């Protein structure tokens, strides 16, 4: 088979965002668009020559077609071996686990995470390095720079690989292995958690509902929760991984996981509810008629980590993204361990994990994880909760209230304004930036501003600096208002406003967060001229 060199030209806008390159499917379907980005990866990652590449995605529309393109290009660029999930499937955390177990040089993960799928939906691709984590900024910037000068890509003529059949194949000199996408991941989960204790929990009559949202975690959840843990058939709903996610929005929050939310807040609700997103790296946790914020979820799991098999010796440290509430900080302080505040993006946890400085980490955007892989891991979080519940045998709400009584409650909310005109969104952010130097010492919503800045992070391991990571206004009582433009959307801009206030008094822990934070929410809107600048009078999603 002959390697072919195909002339090409640069495409605008191929800079990876927080989680890789995401665009509409129709953009990726342009001749050369996917190929250019993939060739840029091969050109910037020399260790892939003669190395092992892991390849798979969340099963969304265009997933299989993209995998066949990448396989031919991998062979033409000197990759020695490629591991591909059967059917083109690999959840993002499973891809990280496979990279680490098989000591691969890296992996290409095809996903737009929680964004909608289908022919008119979104597609995405990102490169994960040899530790299993997302490529650091230095590498993603190099890949982007290469896309802007590329004038050719390499491919190889061959028949498509039968992706639905586990087995060994070859493209030229490259070996291709189609693997069970669940096996390595399920084995890892069984090594981390006390499956016997969780089985006993289900045998006691404990009832659960897991919503896979017609996305990639369906096969994983059915194998682990219903298969290995013995939960009744039907515990997993929407368990078929569909190219358009069944027409739904695979984002596990109170707005888009409406079927699960309706059941958990309805009559005769199960004891425990959970959901994961398109590629399986996010999670939502619910008790009976009770929502657990992702920030609280990280804090509760950290506080109860020694009840879980893999973490009985305790945690080295905790890290959270800057917009995530400070609930985990309170736990770290009482446990006497380090707590790090990083920019948004899982790649910022990688150095801390590799250096052994942290064990648990999380983001307010429904991402939680540990040092077992280098990605956030939705099903891991669900299993961690199940292990804690199997030991404590308490309802989710009771567990949370006991946690707040011990550590205090961080009232917290995130307001998302999706598909805002990009110019308007940038104008709003600049309006806030212009005010930052004047805010310290001022009184807003009855609180005195202690700090106002554009968050900058210096990595404690390698000394790298990441600037412009979100606008934060911190008050003398610990309350915060944060403004960020998200890097995960594909249309317009997603403006995110985060509001937080700490309440140590257990007698004041029963308020609805929207009521408890009403003064700060109003202040944020006034400070940013939200309505005037965006035309929006309410968020698209509130969490």
N, C-alpha and C positions, 0 to 999 in steps of 0.2 A: 504494500500500500504506500502511496506516494504522499509525502508531506507537501501541502500547497501553501504558498504565501499569497495572501489576498490583499490587494491595495485597499486602503481605507482613508478616512479623514476624521479629524476630531469633532466630537459633539459637545455642544455647550452643556454646562450644568451637571457634570459627572463627579462632582465633589461629594464623597460620602458624608452623611449626616451623623447624628448620634449613634445610629444603629445600621450603618451601611447606606447603600444607594437605593432610594425608593422613588419610583415613578409610576405613572399609569402603565398598565399592561401594553397599551398601544404604543407607548414610547419605547419599551423594551423590544417590541416586535419589529421596529425599524431595522432594516438591513444594516448590520454592523454595530448596532448600539450595544447589545450584550457582549458581542465579540470584542469590541474595543476595551470595555472595562475589564473583561477577563484577561485579555492579552496584557493589559497594564499590570494586573496582579502578577502574572507570570514573569513579566519583565522586571518587576520590583522585588520578587521573592526568589532569589537564586537557589535557595535550599530545596525548592520543589523539583528541580532537575535531579533525577535519580532518587527522588523521595516518594513519600506516600501522601496522597491527597484524600481527604474525606469529603463526600459530596452528598447533599440531600436537602430537602426543604419541607415546607409545611403542607404541600399538596395542593396549593392554590393553582388557579388557572395559569397555564403556561409553564408549570413546574417541570413536567416530564420533557417537554420540548427543549427547555433551557438546559436540562441535564445532558441530553444527547449532544447538544452543541458543545458544552463544556468538556464532555468526555473526549470528543474528537480533538479539541484544542489541547487538552491535557496531554494526550498521546503525542501530538505534534510538537509540544514544548518540552518533551523529555521527562515527564512524570513516569516513574517506574511502576507505581501501583496505585489503584484508586479503589476505595471502599465506598459503595453506594447503598443507601437504604432501599430495601425492596419497595417497588412502586414509586421510587423517588422520594420516599418519606424519611425524614429524620427531624425530630423536634430539635429546637436549638440547644437545650441542655443535653439531649442525647448525643448530638453532634460533638459537643464539647467532651462528653464522656468517652466517645469512640476515639476521638483524637488523642486523648490522654492514655487510654488503655492500650492502643495499638502504636503509640509513640509516632504518630503521623507528623509530617512536616507542617501541616496546616489543613484547613478545610474551607470550602465554599458553602455557605448556608444561604439557601434561596427562600426568602421570606420577606413580607412586609408586616410581620408581627400581627398587631391587632387591627390593621387596616382592612377594609372590605376587599373581597376577591371577586373573581368572575371576569368575563371579557372586558367589562367597563371598569373593573376595579384596579387594585394596585398590585405591583410586583416589586421585589427587592432582592438584593444580593449583598453579602458582606463576606469579608475574609477573616477567618479566625486563625491565630498563630499557633505555634506548637504547644503552648501551655493549655490550649483549648479555649482561650478567651478572645474577645474581639481585638482586631488590630489596633495598636496604639496610634495616637494622632500623627506621630512622625511618619508612620508607614502609610496611613490613609492619605496624608497630604502628598507623599511621594507618588502614590497610585494616581491621585487626581492630576498631579503635574504631568505624569506620563500620558494620561488620556488626552492632554491638550497638545501633545506633539506627535502622537502616534500616526504612522502612515501605512501600517500593514499589520495583519494578524496572521497567525499560523493555524492551520487545521489539517485534518487528515480525512480522506474519503473512506468511508466504511459504512456498513449497515448498522442500524440502530441496535443497541444492546437490549435484550428482553428484560426490562427492569422489573417486571412482575414475578420473575422466577429467580429464586435464590440459587446461586451457582457461580462458577468461575468462567470468565470470558477473557478475550484479549482484543486490543485494538493496536495493531502493529506490535511494538515491543512492550507496550504497557499492559500489565495484568489488571483485570477488572473483577472485583468481587462484589456481587449483589448480596448484601447481608440482611439478616433479620433486624429491622430497625429498633425493636423493643428489647431484644435479649440482653445486650451489654448493659443497658440502662437499668432494666429490672434487676439484674444481678447486683448492680451497684446499690440500688435502693434497699435490697434485702440485707446488704452488709451494714447499712447505716441504722436501720430501724428494727425495733423488736416486733417482728411480724407475728410471733406467737401471742404477744400481749394485745396487739390490734385485732387478731382473729378472735380472741376471747371477748374483746369489747363488742364486736359484731354478734357473737353468739349470745351475749347477754341481752340482746334486744335493741341495741343501739342502732338508730336509723340515720342514713346519710343519703344525700343526693349530690352527685357530681355532674356538672354540666360541661361537656367537652366542646360545646358550641359548634358542632359539625366541623371541628378543626383537628389538628394533628394529634392531640392527646387522647383522642378516643381509643385507639388501639392500645396505648400505654395504660390508660386507666382501667380498661376492661381486663387486661392481662393481670395487672397488679391488684387493683381494688376488688374486682369480682373474682378473678382467677386465684391469685395467690393468697389474698386475705379473706376470701370467703364471703364477701358482701353479697347480698341477694342479687340475682339478675334483675336488671332495671335500675340498679343504683346509679349507673352511668347513663345519662340521657344525652341525646344529640351526639352519639358516639361514632357516627360515620364521618370520616374525613372527606369532605366534598370540595370540589374546585371553587365553588362560590360560597362556601360555608353555609349552604342552605338559604342563601339570600340574606343572611344576618350579618351583623357587625361583630366580629369575633373579639370583642373587647370586654373583659370580665369586670364590669362595673354595674352599679345599680340601675343605670339606664338601659344598657344593651343586653344584659343577662336577665331580661324581664321574666322569662319563664321560671327560672330558678328563684328569683326574688319573690315572685307571686306565691310560689309554693312555700318558701321559707317564712313568709309573713302571713300565710293563710292558716285556715283551721287544720288541726292535726299535722302541723309541720314536722319534718324530720328534726333530729337532734343537731345535725351538722350539715352545712351546705358549702360547696366550693365550686369554683369554675376556673378554667384556664383559657388563654387566648389563642390566636391563630397558630403560633409556632411553639406554644407550650412553655414560654418562659415567664408568664405572668400568672397571678392567682388572685382570687377573691375569696375571702373567708366569711361565712355567715353562721350565726347560731340561730336558734328558734326565735324568730321575730327580733333579730339582733344583727347589726352589721359591724364587722371589725375593720377599722381603717387599716390600710397597709402599714402605716407608721406604728400603730399599736400592735399589729401582728408581729412585726420584727421585734419590738420590745418584749412582748409576752414570750415569744419563742426563746429569746436570749435569756430572759429571767428563769425559764424552765428548762434550759438546755441540759442540765445534768440529769434530767429524767429520761433523756433520749440515749439509746445505746451508744451511738458513735461519739457523743459529746459528754459522757459521764465525768470526764476529768476537768470539765469546764472549758471556757472560751479564752483564747489568747487575746482577743479584742473584738470590737464591733466597728463597722463603718456604715455611714449613711450618706446619701446624696444631700447636698445643701438644702433643697426645698423640702426634704422629708422632715417631719416633726422631730423635736428634740426628745421624744419619749425614750428612745434608745440610750440617749446620753445619761438619763436618770438611772437607768439600769446599770450602765457601765460604771457610773460613779459609785453606786452601792456595792458592785462586785469588785471594785478596785482594779478595773482593766481599762485599757486604752479605748478611746472612741474617736474616730476620724470623720471629718466632714469633707466630702469630695464633691466635684462637679457631677451633674447628671450624666449618666452613661456608665454602663457596667465595666468598660475598659479601665476606668479609674480605680476600680477595686483590685485589678489584677496584680499589680506590684505588691500591694499590701498582703494579698493572699499568698503570693509566691514567697514573700519574705517571712511568712509565719506571724505577721503582726496582728492579723484578724482571723476569726473563724466564721462569724456571721456578718452578713451585709445586706442592705436593702435600700429600696427606693420607694417613694410615695406613690409612684405610678404602678403599683401592684406587683412589684418585683422583690423577691426575697431569695436568698441563697446562702451557701456556705462554701467551705474550701474543698468540697467534694468534686466540683467542676469549676469552670471559670465563666459561667453564665448564670444569670438568674434562672430559677428553676421552679415553675409553678407546681408541678406534681410533688417535688421534694417538700415544698412548704405545706402542702395538704397532708402528706404522710407524717411530717414533723408534728403538725397539729394532732393528728390521730394518735401518734405515740404519746404525746403529752396527755391527751384526754383519756387514753387507755390506762395511764398511771393515776391520774388525779380523779377520774370518774366524777367530774363536775360538769354542769352545763356551761356552754361557752360564755353566756352572759355573766354567770357567777364568777368564772375565772377572771374575766375582765374587770369586774367590780373589785375583786380582791386585789388585783394588780394595781388598780388606780388608788385603792386605799393605802397601799404600801409605797407607791412611787409618785402619786399625784397623777392628775389627768391633763394631758396636753390636748385641749380642744383644737380641732384641726379641720380644715376643709380646703378643697381645691376647686376652683371655678375655671372650666375650660370654655373658651370661645373659639369654636372651630371654623375654618374657612373664612377667616377675616381677611379683608383686602390687605395684601402684603404691605402696601405703601402706608395704609392707615395704621397697621400694627406697628410698623417701624417708627412712625411718627409719634405714636403713644409712648413707646419705649424711650425715644429721645426726649420727649417732654419730661418723663420721670428722671432720666439721667441728668438733665439740665438742673433739676431741683436738688439732687443729692448733696452737693456741698453745703447747701443752706439749711438742711433738715436737722442735723444734730443740735439738741437743745430745745427744739420746738416741741410744743404740745399738740398731739394729734389723738383724737378719740380719748381724751383724758389721760394720755400717757406721754411721757417725755421720750423723745427719740435719742437713743444712745449711739447708734451707728447707722450710717447710710452709705452704701457703696455698691460697686459692680464687682461681684465676687471673683476673686482670683485665688488659684490653688497652686501651691508648690508641693510637688510629689515628695514625700519624706524619704523615698527609697532612691529615686534617680535624680532628684532635684529639678525635674522638668516643670515648667510653669504654664498653666492654662488660665488665660484671662477672659474677661467678658462672659462669665458663666451664670449670670442672673443678677437682677437688681434686688437688693435686700434692704429693708428698713427694720432695724432691731430696736425695741424699746427697753427702757430700764427695768421693766418687770419680766423681761424675757419674751414678750409677745413679738410677733414678726409679721411683716407683709412682704411678699416676694413676687416679683414679676419676671416671667420668662417667655420667650418665644420657643415653642417646641420644634425639634428637628425631625419629627416622625411623620408629619403630614405630607401630602403630595399636591394639595390644592390650596392656594392662598397661604395664610399663616394661622397657626393655632396659638392663641394667647392664653397663657396659664397664670392665674393669680392664686397664690397660696396664702392662707391666713391661719395664724396660730396664736393661742394664748394658754398659759399654764395656770392650772387651778389645783393647789395642794389640798384644799379642804374637801374631805369626802362628803360633807353635807351639801356640796355644790356640784356634784358629779352627775346629776340627772337631767341636765338641760340638753335640748337639741342643739348640736353644734352651730346650726345656722342662726339660732337665737343667741347663744352664748357669744358668738363672734360678730353679731349684727353691726356693732359700732365700728369694728375694724373693716368689715366688708364695705360699709358705706364710706369710710375714710379712704379706702383703696380706690373706689370708683371716683371719688371727688379729686383725689390727688392726681390720678392719671387722666382725668377728663374722659373716662371710659365711654359713656353714652355719646358725648359730642363727637368723639374721634372715630368710633366704630359703628355707631348707629344701633348698637345692641343694648337692650334693656334687661336681658337675662342670659345666663350662661347656657351653652349647649348641653353640658354635662356638669353635674355637681357631685363631688365625692368627698 
